[in-house]
Amino acid sequence: MTYHCRSACARALAWNLLALVGVLGGGWEGLWQGARAAQVEIAPELDRLAAAHGFSVSGLEVLEDERGRAEEAGLYRRLRVLLERFDHILVHAANGEVERVIIIGRTNSQPPAPKVRFETAADEQAGEGAGRIELETLRKGSQHSVRVTLEGASGRRVDRALLIDTGADAVVLPDSMIAALGLARDGLEAREVQTANGRVQALMGTLEAVWLDGERLPGVAVAFLEMEKLGAPGLLGMSVLGRYQMTIDDERNRLILTPKRGGRSAEEAARPE
């Protein structure tokens, strides 16, 4: 009888230990995930990363008393997570290292609208990016922006959020970005272009590439305008979008790009009307 009691107690103890292990396991996992994305004050954390990795920061005043997620990852990922609620630019040096971080302001978002789908003419180079690309969009009313990486001269790269605009023939950027991309003004072509506010002077050129979620699109036409005439941080136009069949999913805030062959060439897509 005594032996039976000990056996039953042992079984009960074993089940209790298993249950405890399960609870602790879930707790450890939760603690681990929490540690990976701890909430921190953004400005001090950004200062710490800048000191550790040797890059400069401008626009820190925008981040006063703001908190964000600090994730244990590579520098690029850590910066993107930390600044996910703010429009910002990451400037890369020729060796690919982050050289400068520019904080622009808080990213605005609006409730999603119904799903919209439309197709564009494709570029003859569509086969170069053979995979489907899906990008998260940033909402401002009915407008969508996506974060892309712009590659300029000597491998210099700049991360920027661009407004999706199928009415723009090229990627359109403020002329203040010419130097950041390592381009020379005298190497650009002055040309009159049509905008929503009338015809204006622009400097036309070609970016070495635009990167969309790791997919490199070479030889992208670009137009540089004065910021006050541009009226936006930048436009993602048909010199990129024209290479794809495009879907904007408003319910999920996603831009979906599927390469398609035929249609206009990159040169035609970049040519002003």
Buried (B, 14 or more C-beta within 10 A) or exposed (E): EEEEEEEEEEEEEEEEEEEEEEEEEEEEEEEEEEEEBEEBBBBEBBBEBBEEEEBEBEBBEBBEEBBBBBBEEEBBEBBBBBBBBBBBBBBBBEEEEBBBBBBBEEBEEEEBEEEEEEEBBBBBBBEBBEEEBBBEBBBBEEBBBBBBBBBBBEBBBBBBBBBBBBEBBBBBBBBEBBEBBBBEEEEBEEEEBBBEEEEBEBBBBBBBBBBBBEBEBBBBBBBBBEBEBBEBBBBBBBBBBBBBBBBBBBEEBBBBBBBBEEBBBBEBBBBBE
